[in-house]
Amino acid sequence: MIIDLKQLTKDLAKLVGEKNAFSDRPTALVYAKDTMPWDVENHHMPYAVVRPADSREVSAVLAYANPRKIPVHIHGSGTSLVGLGRPKVNAIVLDTGRMQDLEIFPERGYFEVGPGMHIGKLRKALAAHNALLPVFPGSEPVATIGGSISVNSSAHAVDASLCKPGDYVLGLEVVLPSGEILRTGTESTRKPAGIEATKFLIGSEGLLCVITRIRMRLIPKPHMENIVAYYRRTEEILDTVMNMYREGVPTPLFFEYLDEMASKIGFEAVGLSPPPGAVAMVSMHSATSVGCREKARLFLDFVKKSNPIEARIVSDSQEWEKIWSSRAEAGNYVYRLGSTFGSEITPRVDKLRDAFREAKEIILNLESFQGNEFYSFGHIGAPTIHAYAFVPTKDIPNELKKAITLEVRNKTEALNIKYGGCGGEWGLTAQRAEFLEKKYGRIYKDILFRLKNAFDPQNILNRGNLEGWL
């Protein structure tokens, strides 16, 4: 496709304003890059970038692009760990960052927000109304609520405790690839039963529409109590999680862990003494302070049955802040100081130990690269295993980075198939599209393509994600 960039930019500027339409090379490069460890290539570079203010401007951009068959890639904050944020073909990148309107209606029991609102900013606004936002990504300061709903990821939270953010969505305003504006759902706090379009659009990863407004139920903010437990080995934490489900113990809101390597790095980074081994961090929640303390005490008693080195309730908020932030600091280490190749394994609970053992073997015995390190940390109570291959340098060729990524991805996704998992937070297209067919079969994949075609016959939205990409 031959595109006149000057004319395209002029046309788009008429739709969103000159200050919100770009085609210069530096801006295009910023939007072509994401968290993937290798550099961008020419086919990732946007033709142009637009920053619409509302659904009408989004509608105008799609109505312009669709008949011309120009791909449009939706950009929230670009924090996806499976390549959802990077354009796969030359396209118009549609940045939702200007759409940050927020209206909170306590008397109605819900709030409405634009997709570009950052999670951290939204959480603070809701806290003033004693409300909880059911989304907890590690990239909270920059991640957007639109991205979270598009992937339907609660991130850190234990799904069995809080469910998915989509379970709290009452309705959406979206723009279809044709440019038509569609509103779904209800203004009641009771969600519709039966076939209802909101359910199809939540978690659709930008393949079917552009989300321009989200209506979510206000959730009363719970009281919290925090527990830290130190174990000799990571496997003992896995046993605790397995027993938690086996015995029917009420699940925490958060159940995080750092393996033996990651815990030392994370604790040192926040100024804490190195722990004796792996670390588990648990947050219990309840509607009342009394109920929360009792719930935490009961969970602590349960944890102690697994004979950790130490387990206790952390009452000092400053101490807990350090302990909790050690997990993020461990992640910062592996992401910033080298090349990191991650995985998301969500095995059947009773196979948690087996999956972890095999994941570790995979990471430490890569065919594409020898000499990497193994780290593991994350949302084990969900349960999710994040097994990382860490190479302590960024100075390795692009093709080798791709080869390591592909090997880690394919071999750990095979564990999801073997042990009944499917991933719970990173999305299921882009790098994971091939996995979907392997897990569910060709009929499943065909259904997704038919659904995509019904909404987007020109295949302009997020082209390449459903097809699979590396």
Secondary structure, DSSP 8 states (H G I E B T S, - for coil): ----HHHHHHHHHHHH-GGGEE--HHHHHHHH--SSSS---GGGS-SEEE--SSHHHHHHHHHHHHHHT--EEEES----SSSTTS-SSS-EEEE-TT---EEEETTTTEEEE-TT-BHHHHHHHHHTTTEE-S-B-TTTTT-BHHHHHHHT--BTS-HHHH--GGGGEEEEEEE-TTS-EEE-S-SSSS---SS-HHHHHTT-TTSS-EEEEEEEE-EE--EEEEEEEEESSHHHHHHHHHHHHHTT----SEEEEE-HHHHHHHHHHTT----SSEEEEEEEEESSHHHHHHHHHHHHHHHHTT--SEEEEE--HHHHHHHHHHHHHHHHHHHHSSEEE---B---GGGHHHHHHHHHHHHHT-SS-SS-EEEEEE-TTTT-B-EEEEES-S-S-HHHHHHHHHHHHHHHHHHHHHTT---SSS-SSGGGHHHHHHHH-HHHHHHHHHHHHHH-TT--BTTTTTT---
